[in-house]
Amino acid sequence: MAISIKGTNGESEFPNDAATLPASLYGTLPSPQVYGEAASPEIQIVRDEILDGRTRIVGYRFRPAPASAAANRLDPAAKLGALKTDHLANFAEHRLAVVPISAEEWRTLDYRQFVTPNTVFHVTAPADGEAPAAWIETLKDIRGSGAGVAVDHKAMAGDMAAALPLSSMVFVRIEDYSARGFGRTLGDLHARHLGICVAVDEVGSWDEYRACLELGAQYCLGGFTATPYHGDVAHERAVIDDVLDCKLVQFLWYRAFECGQEDIDRDHRALFALANDLLSGIVADRDFGRLTESVQSLLGKAKEHFLREEAVLTSVGYPRTAQHAAMHRQLTEKAAHLAAEFGAGRIEIGPVFEFLAHDMIVRHMLGADREFFPFLAAARRR
């Protein structure tokens, strides 16, 4: 699955001066986070999930892409700025971060700012006219910086094979090989290059994912993560844990959260955006008045959504509509009480955010709401 992370109007969700979190938020906080300047309006960063053999999201490929069809060329300097705005260095302190670049970009731009033990630079094959020896020297320089190197297996023929011993990861596109050739390729990589991590790209289904694991792949990427998972709940738990992971400093929206009903999905995305707006206000230490406005906006939108969702469930004959509506009333009553307490200055923003964003929005949406997803799907087929 690909996840586009962009701020409002193409800007970063977090301001330049958000170097520290207000001490009153929870008492015990993660280490301070530092954020970059506004993103380029021509470029967005698409995060492709990287799954391991236990269906866990171990990291992302940070893939720059044009923000519109009109932008058909990615300016190298703008790409660098977009990665900085997307908090790549902060993310890579905690998770695997794969960054596609060219050797020329490494040599001419400051990609060293993103180097951590979890950063892997996926270096494209040499450009036309570029000597393989110079390209391999660049790989050595990347390894010397403390980052990992990834290469495409298909390009590693002839003189280029010297790059494999320098690589910590090799990408294999499943579409480049026949079924038999794919199996031989993975077997050969493990036999000849002990310790190299094999990542299979463009995996299209969960069946292909399982087949790749059986052949020895450590990681898989591709559209399969956006399809229904027919297995245990490990992947779903991993996604929910990822959304609630404070180290990411924002709630991430996944297509897997969609129920397929347009009004409900639109509301859910809007609620995620409002929760992120409240979080960015806390990070930026906005004044009391602006935080109160954000709280009331999130609460008001949640109330509107609950009524709209209940109307949809009633219209399709969902048998547990009354029980679901009762949950909505309990959530809104507690949220209104906490908002009033905050407005009167009797509590800090931390408990309000914890309940509004985590409990009322994310946990309810990813828990109780998912009970009616199969019913809505069946109703659409009727």
Secondary structure, 3 states (H helix, E strand, C coil): CEEEECCHHHCCCCCCCCCCCCCCCCCCCCCCCCCCCCCCCCEEEEEEEEECCCCCEEEEEEEEEECCCCCCCCCHHHHHHHHHHCCHHHHHCCCEEEEEECHHHHHHCCHHHHCCCCEEEEECCCCCCCCHHHHHHHHHHHHHHCCEEEEEHHHCCHHHHHHHHHCCEEEEEHHHCCHHHHHHHHHHHHHHCCCCEEEEECCCCHHHHHHHHHCCCCEECCHHHHCCCCCCCHHHHHHHHHHCCHHHCCCCCCHHHCCCCHHHHHHHHHHHHHHHHHHHHHHCCCCHHHHHHHHHHHHHHHHHHHHHHHHHHHHCCCCCHHHHHHHHHHHHHHHHHHHHHHHCCCCCHHHHHHHHHHHHHHHHHHCHHHHCHHHHHHHHHC
